[in-house]
């Protein structure tokens, strides 16, 4: 951090504007957090234990579920502590660390969604060569590239922000260290620096979204040429879960990070942030479970194994 920094700790104001709702928010967010962990863990275990789910699509889904789980772990435990704590302070290094992991994991999610769209395009456009084009090695390389690129962008953003001077105030109008609420506290952030931060954000959100849309344009071009209506429906259904998740993910994220900001928008962003830190990770496993028969079979199989496990243990002990 720069030697010119005068503020050494921040206050996460978060939901302090809603004191009457804090107990309710604590219960709701705690239940949501536990549900997110259980739902994503169930998907990862189902993919790991069922050989019919050992395909590129589910390999990417495993990576997305893991990344979403890590994202919530960066934000929600701290949020829960702050909801019941009088002290809501966070040091500069802690704030920088939280921002680095949140932005890195968020960008990683975007690039994984792009890789998933490319996987669907490859499967539909080149079904005969699909096993050659999407090997396990290539899938792993795409996952690693997503992580490296995501955390590289995050590191650049964090370096720019935490080399600023924070002397206006130490109150962050948010429940975690996000870009705009922290930058608004700096007293020497230039227009150029703000444009660079916006460019990094746009690169992640707009860049990955363009890749997804290009993949879907090619997918639609291939599908509409299919002679069978049943074949068209079956092909589109394999993409429906992914497209739904993309719509929710990019809808909320773009509204928060790409629209023009002012001081009054931070209160709205705080409420919106609950949707993409709590609701989106909660909906993703539900969407993939409800709209995917193979995943439903895998989850039911695991649930059946768990149910049968306890009677067997009781019988052994007796």
Secondary structure, DSSP 8 states (H G I E B T S, - for coil): --TT----EEEE-GGGGGGGGHHHHHHHHHHHHHHHHHHHHHHHHHHHH-GGG-SHHHHHHHHHHHHHHHHHHHHHHHHHHHHH-S--EEEHHHHHHHHHHHHHHHHHHHHHHHHHHHHHHHHHH-TTTHHHHT-HHHHHHHHHHHHHHHHHHHHHHHHHHTTS-B-S-SEESSSS--HHHHHTTBSS--HHHHHHHHHHHHIIIIIHHHHHHHHHHHHHHHHTT-S-HHHHHHHHHHHHHHHHHHHHHHHHHHHHHTS---TTHHHHHHHHHHIIIIIHHHHHHHHHHHT-HHHHHHHHHHHHHHHHHHHHHHHHH-
